[in-house]
Amino acid sequence: MQGRILTILNVQVFIGELPSGDLKVWHPFNDRVRQLIEPICRGKGRWHPRFNNWIVFSNFKYEVIAELDTLEKAHHG
């Protein structure tokens, strides 16, 4: 999977696949965006405090991508 950039509430959200097959999800600090993304990722991965991003386990990767795509459509711009 190639890295992607989504736009949610005018904030860029970067997603990309790690060598392990897990998914990384990062966005600049924005509490409104965090409130939308955190529930999608929580329970499907772990928060990585060193890089301030979510690591989504590979078995949830496509589910999370689909939810983030839906979120972008609902909150683009």
C-alpha positions in Angstrom: 0.0 0.0 0.0 1.3 3.4 -0.9 1.1 6.2 1.7 -2.0 8.4 1.5 -3.0 11.8 2.7 -6.5 12.4 3.8 -8.0 15.8 4.7 -10.3 16.0 7.7 -11.5 19.3 9.0 -8.8 21.0 6.9 -6.1 18.9 8.6 -3.9 16.5 6.7 -4.0 12.9 8.0 -1.1 10.7 6.9 -1.6 7.0 6.6 1.0 4.5 5.5 1.9 0.8 5.8 4.9 -0.2 7.9 7.3 -3.0 6.9 5.5 -5.3 9.5 2.2 -4.8 7.6 0.7 -2.6 10.3 -0.7 0.8 9.5 0.6 4.1 10.8 -1.9 7.0 11.2 -0.5 10.5 12.0 -1.9 14.0 12.0 -0.7 17.3 13.4 -2.1 18.2 16.8 -5.7 19.1 16.4 -8.1 18.1 19.2 -11.2 18.0 16.9 -9.5 15.6 14.5 -8.1 13.6 17.4 -11.7 13.2 18.7 -12.7 11.7 15.3 -9.7 9.5 14.7 -9.1 8.1 18.1 -12.3 6.0 18.4 -11.5 4.5 15.0 -8.1 3.4 16.0 -8.6 2.6 19.7 -8.9 -1.2 20.3 -7.5 -1.9 16.8 -3.9 -0.9 17.5 -1.8 1.1 19.9 -0.8 4.7 20.5 2.9 5.2 19.8 3.9 8.2 22.1 7.4 8.6 20.7 6.0 9.4 17.2 2.6 10.7 18.4 0.8 8.3 16.0 -1.4 5.3 16.0 -0.1 1.9 14.9 -3.1 -0.1 13.7 -2.6 -3.9 13.7 -2.5 -5.4 10.2 -5.6 -7.4 10.7 -7.6 -4.2 11.2 -5.8 -2.2 8.5 -8.5 -2.3 5.8 -11.3 -1.7 8.2 -9.6 1.4 9.6 -8.8 2.7 6.1 -12.4 2.3 5.1 -13.6 4.2 8.2 -11.0 7.0 7.7 -12.2 7.3 4.0 -15.8 7.7 5.2 -14.7 10.2 7.8 -12.9 12.2 5.1 -16.0 12.3 3.0 -18.1 13.5 5.9 -15.6 16.1 7.2 -13.5 17.1 4.2 -12.5 20.7 4.3 
